[in-house]
Structures are given as C-alpha cells and as structure tokens.
Amino acid sequence: MKIRRRIKSNIRKQDDVDDNNDTDEAYIFMTMTTLMMSMMMLAVLLMLMIMKKKMMLMVLLLLLRMMMMMKRKSLSLFVFSNTATFRRHMSALQVKYKLNKSRPSTIDAGLRNSNKNSAKYLKALKNKL
C-alpha cells in the first residue's frame, strides 16, 4: 500500500513539474515574439530615418516604447493599460504639429505632464486651435 501511495504522489509531482514547464515555454515564446517584433520595428525605424519622414518616425518611436513596456507586463495588461496613454501621446503629437513653432514650451509642458490633468490640458489646447 505504501509503495502505491508513493508512486501516486510521484506521478502528481511529475504532473506539477510538467505544468510549470508549459508556463515557461509560453513565457519564452512571448519574449521571443516581443524580441522579433521589436527587431522588426527597429528595421522599419531605420528605413524611415533614411527617408526622413518625421511624423511616422515619432509614431514608430512611441510604438517601440510600448513594445519595451510589453516586456515588463503581461500582454492583456499591456493592451488595456496603454491604449489611453497611447491615445494621449498621439493627440499630443497632433497638437504639436498643428501649433506654430513659436510656442514650443507649452507643448513640452503638456507632454511632460503625465497625470490625469494632461487630457484636460490637451482639450484646452485643441479648443484654442
């Protein structure tokens, strides 16, 4: 009886180890995909630097920064937490390109301000336009 119990407990332990290996493989797959995507982004970024299209370059830099954040968080958390910040950065970029270059300090302050007030600030800037 003791031998059977020992065998069953060993089988259960082996199953637990297999489950852990599966999660490790998934983690490795995720890191490899993020690595490949970031390498592709870098290649496109270099091509755009050669072509000198500044607006697309800024957008790609933001996407690359989001990819780097992806390594720190899980995929679902990354998607849901960063859509709002990405929209805020994109609207800030649009405002930055619409405004004259004579007032860069107010735009820089808006880009630096990353708390809840920045969305209100951007709305106020858009209303001024």
Long-range contacts (C-beta under 8 A, 24 or more apart in sequence): 30-75, 31-71, 34-67, 34-70, 34-71, 37-67, 38-64, 38-67, 38-68, 41-67, 55-93, 55-97, 58-93, 59-90, 59-93, 62-86, 62-89, 62-90, 62-93, 85-114, 88-118, 88-119, 88-122, 91-122, 91-126, 92-118, 92-122, 95-122, 95-125, 95-126, 95-129, 98-129, 99-125, 99-129
